[in-house]
Amino acid sequence: MSTSALQPKPIGGNNNNILEVIRMKRGELRKSDRKVAELVLADPKRVINATIAEAAEWAEVSQPTVIRFCASVGCQGYQDFKLRLAQSLALGVSATHSVIDGNDTPAQVSEKIFDYTITSLDWVRNHLDPVKVGQVVDMLAKANRIDFFGFGASGIVARDAQQKFPLFGVPCGAETDAHQQIMVVSMLKPGDVAVVISNTGATLAIIETARRARENGCQIIGIVGADGPLVEFCDLVLKVETLENTNIYTPTISRIAALTVIDILSTSVALRRGAEHVELFTGMKRNLRYLRMSNET
């Protein structure tokens, strides 16, 4: 047997953010290795300045265990691990390190929510498939009509998308009620596009909406946070993967991320419409100013 066969198998793929590799994969680690993982996630800044002996003492494990942990998360030893840890901290505070405590002050809550949101959006940006984004923009730019469907937080995203219909340049609708969704999707026809939004990709009513849209010959775009059964009914899927955090106080980052993606899509489609559309949109924005109170008033 070769020496390489005895080496621990790196986990986490090509992800350069070692904090998020640890966060996602800690459940797969050995019990003793997991102690090191918990130490790192709890206070990465402390670990980055620690010797291997100090890290082992704080995690209540042996020094060989620390070395094995480093190899398990894809690092070439402890120094390489600390280098990648420093790079991760430069990318932003770990979402795990932003968990809100019941004793936090409003200032601490503000700092943690901003840190969590910024780090999570950076995660989405680095994982969003730019090729798929281009394909979705192509499909939306050719649509005769666009309808958005979602429930709960995804329903808010659908409403926001519908509000941006001047950017899309065609009639847009948004439905967040199951009965209305069936009524609307039943009237769609070839040339129309249905955008189904579900963070889990498993919402039954949204799956049914996508199925009926397919029966009517519509093109279907899925905006999902996970590869659920909904993707089987979609022509194109944008996976808006967000950091998993089940703390009850953290913001709904899936909604924030999806809203950002809607901004990307609507702006990109508007740019495809050309100068004439931009002129119309500019005129619309100018007319809206009359609804606001001016300094002279």
N, C-alpha and C positions, 0 to 999 in steps of 0.2 A: 504493500500500500504506500502511495506517495505521501510526502510530508504535507502537500497542499490539501490532501483529502482529510487530514486531521484538523485543519484550520476551521474555526467557526464560520458558518455561512453568513456573510453580511446581509443585513436586511435594510429595507428602506429605499432600494433602487438607487436612482441618481439624484435624490433629493439632497440639496446642499445645506438645508437648514437642519442641523443635527438635533436641535431641540424638538422639532416636529417629527423627525424620525423616531426619536425616543418616545414622544407622546403617543404616536400611532401604534408603535410596536411593543410597548412595555408589557402588554398582556401576553406576548409570546416569549418573554424572557424567563429564564430560570428565577426561582424565588430569591436567591441571593443577589443575582444580577439586577433584579427589579428594585432591590433596596438602593442600589447605586443610582438607578434611573430616577427614583423618587427624590433622592437627594439633589440630583442635578436639576430636575424640574422645579423643585421647591425654592432653590436659591442658586441659579446658574452663576451669578456674579461672585458668589463665595467660592464655588468650585473652581472657577477659572484661575484663581490665584493660589489654589491649594496644591500641596505636594501629593504624590500618590499615597503616601502614608497617612496624611491628614484626611484625604477623601475616604480611605478605607476605614479610618477610625470613626469618622462622622456617620458613615453608612453602616457601621458595625459589621463589616465584612473583612476578609483578608485582602492583602494587596494583589495576589494573583486573581482574585475575583474581579477587582477593578480592571485589571488588564483584560480579562476575558470579556467583561462588559463592553470595553472599548472595541474589541474585535467584533462583538456581536452586533454592534450598530454600524459596522463598516469602516472603522478607523484603524490605522496602522500604529497602534500603540497609544499610550497615554498623552504624549506630547501632541500627536496628530489630533487626538480627540479635543484637547484644550484649544488648539488652533481653530478647529471647526466650530467649537463652542463660541469662541470670540467672534467668528464670522456670523454666527447665528444671532448673537446679541447685537451686532451691527445692523442686521436686517430688521430688528424690532424685538420688542419684549415678547416672550413666549405667551401664547394664549393661556396656557396652564398657570403661568405666573401672574396672570391678570384676574384670577378668580376673586370675587368680591367676598369679603368677610363681614359678618354681622356687626362687627365693631368698627368698621371703616367710617371715617368722617366723609362729609360731602366732597371735600377736596380730594380725598383718596379714591372715592367712587368715580369722580370725574376723570382722574388720571388713569385709572384702570380701564374704564370703558373706552376712553380714547385710545389707549394702548391696544386693547383687545380688538377694537374695530379696525384700526390702521393695520395691525399685524394680519388680521384675517383677510382684509381686502388685498393686501400684498400677496397673501397666499393664493387667493382667487386669481389675481393677475398672472401669477407665475404658472398656474395650472390650466387656465382657459386656452382652448385650442384655437389659435388664430386662423387656421385654415377653415375650420368649421364656422367661425364667425363670418368669414368672407362668403362662404356658401349660403349662410342664412341671410346675409344682406342681399345677395343676388336674388334669392327667392322672394324676399319681401319687396324688393324694388320692382319686381315683375307682377306683383299681386294686383288683382282688380279690387279686392277688399281684404281687410285683415280683421280677424276677431280674436280676442284674447280671453282665455278661460282660466280661472283659478279659484281656490277657496282660502279663507283665512288670510295668513300673511301673503300667500300667493295671489289671493284676490286683490289685495292692495297693489301688488305689482301689476296685475292686469289693468286696474283702474288707472294707474299712473301711465301705462303704455297707451291706453285709449286717449288720455289727455294730451298726449304728444302727437295726435293724428295729423296736425298740420305739417310736422316734419316728415311723416311717412308719405304724405301726399295723396292718399286714397282714403275712402271711408273706413273708419275703424270703430269697432265695438268692444265692449268688455262686459262679461257676464260672470257673476259670482254666486248665482242661485242655480241649484241643480235643475229646476223645472225650466227656467229661462234658458239655460245652456242647451237643453235638448231642443227647445223651440227654435233657437237661433241656428244651431248647427244643422238642424233638419232643413233649413232654407238655404244653406250654403251650396255652392255649385263649383264645377271645375273652373279654375282661374282664381278662386278665392283661397286664402291661407288661414288656417286655424293654428293659433299659438297656444299650446297647452302648458301650463305652469304648475309644477309640483315639486317641492323640495325632496320628498321621499320617492317620487316616481311611482307611487303605489296607491294614489287616491282613486277609489273605485269609480266615482262619478266622473272624474276627469278622464279615466281610461275609457269609459263608455262614450264620452263626448268625442274622444279621438277616434274611436271605432266607427261612430256614425259619420264623422267627417270623412273618413277613408271611404266609406260606402258611397258617399256623395261625390267622390272624385276630387276632393280638395287635397291640397298639399298641407302637410302637418309638420309644424316645428315644435319640438319639445324643449323646454327650459327646465332642467331637473338638477337636483343636488346629488342624486344617486342613481345607479343603474337599476331602476325598478321595472316592473312589467309594462309601464307606460311607454318605454322606449321602443317596444316592438311595434307600436302603432304609428310611429313617427318616421317621416322621410328624412328629417335632419334633427339631430339632438345636440344642444349646447349643455354640456355638463358644467354647472356652476358649483364646483366643489368648495365647501367651506370647512373651517376648523370645527371639529366636534367639541362641543362644550355644553354639558347638560346642567350647569349651575343655573339655578332659577333666576338669578339676578342679571345674568348677562343679556345684552341686547340680541334681538333676532337677526343675527348676522346674515342668515340666508336671505332674508328680505332685503337688507341693505345691499348685498352682493347682486341680487337679481335686479334691483332698481338701477344699479350701476350698469349692468349689462343692457338693460332697456335703453339707457342713455346712449350707450355705444351703438346699438342697432339703429335707433331713430336718427341719430346724427349722421351715421354712415349712409343711410338710405337717402337722407336729405341732400347729402353731397352728390349722390348719384343723379339726383333730379335735374341738376344743371342750374344755370344762371337765372332762367325764368322763374323757377320754383323758389330760388333764394330771394328773388325780388319780391315775389308774392308774400313769402314768409316775413321778410323785412317790413313790408307794408302792414301786415297783420300786427306785428310787434309795435309798430308806430301807432296804430289805431288804439291799441290797448293802453297807451299812455294817457289817453283822454279819461280813462276811468280812475286815474290817480290824482290826488290833490297835489297841485303844484305849489312851489314856494310863494308865487304871487297870490294864489288863492288863500 
